[in-house]
Amino acid sequence: MNSTSTTMNISPRAGMLLTKMVKTPDPEIALWKILSEYTDLKTNMLKQQIKAFESKWKGTFEEFAERCQTETLGVDPYAYEVESDFWEWEKAETLLQHYKKLQIQWM
């Protein structure tokens, strides 16, 4: 957890829901557990998405971007499918790095 902490105010209803979901009496611990699990789920989903792109385009995002730049992809790099994959893949890579940084900060 981050060294700078602030007081959290949670409504009694939200606190009760959190403690029931996680089966712990402390709402703050429950919230951290849920956030941690959510981050793990997002990270795994993004890794799967990236793996699918790597399989489709036979390489890493950096290699794909280079092949788009040098027009050695085998298809028009300005085609809708290619540009759409580029932006989605770049988004997945960026979000994955973001979630990894968050996970490091919480440890």
N, C-alpha and C positions, 0 to 999 in steps of 0.2 A: 504494500500500500504506500502511497505517496506520503512523504514526511510532513507536508503541510495538510493539516486536516481541518475541516470545518464541521460545524454541528449540522446534522441533518434533521429536518423536521418532516416526519412522515405521518400522514393521517392515521388514526387508529385502525380504520378499515383496511388501508393499504398495508399497514404493519401486520395485521392479522392474516391477510392473504399471503404475504411473503412468508411468514412463519409457518403457515399451513403447507405452502408449496414445498418448502425446503425441509420441513419438519425439524425446526430449531426454534427455541424460544426468543432468540435475539433477532429483531428485524434488520439490523445493520449487517450482521453476519449473513443473513438470508439474502439480502440485496447483493452483497459482494459475491456470494456463490452463484446467484442467477446471472449477474454480469459476467462472471468468469466463464460460466457454461455457455452463455450467448456468444461471447468472443471466440470460444473454442469452436462452436458450431459455424460461425461466420468464416473463421479461418479455414476449417475443413471444406466448406462449400466453395470458397475461393480457390483452394488448392485443386479441387476436382474440376472446376471450370477452367483453370489454367492448364491442367493436364489434358483436358479435351482439346483445347486450342493447340497445344504442343503436338498432340497426335494428329490433328487435322492438317496442320501446316508443317509438320515434321521438323520441329526445332523449337528453340526458346523464343521468347518475345523479342529479344535483342536481334536474334538471327532473322526473324520474320520482318522486323522493321528494316533491317539492312537490305534484305532481299526486295522489299517494297521500294526502298530508295534506289537501288541499283537496277530495278525492274528485271530481276532474275527469279521471280516467283513462279513463272510459268503461266500466269494469268494477268490480266490488266490490274495493276495495283490501285487504280482509281474506280474499279467496279464497286458497286454498292456492297456486295458481300464481303469483299476484302476490307473496305474502309470500315464497315460495320464491325467486323471481327477485330480490326485494329483498335478501334475505340473501346470496345467491350473488354478486350484483352488488357489493354493499357489500364483501364479502370480496375480490373480485377487485380492486376499486379500492384497498383497504387494502394488499393484498399487492404490487400494482404500485408503490405509493409506497415501500414497504419495500425492494423490490429496486432501485428507482432510487436510494435513499439509499445502499445498499450499493455500487452501481456508482460513485457519486460518491466515496465513501470510498476506494475502491481506486485511483482515478486519481491 
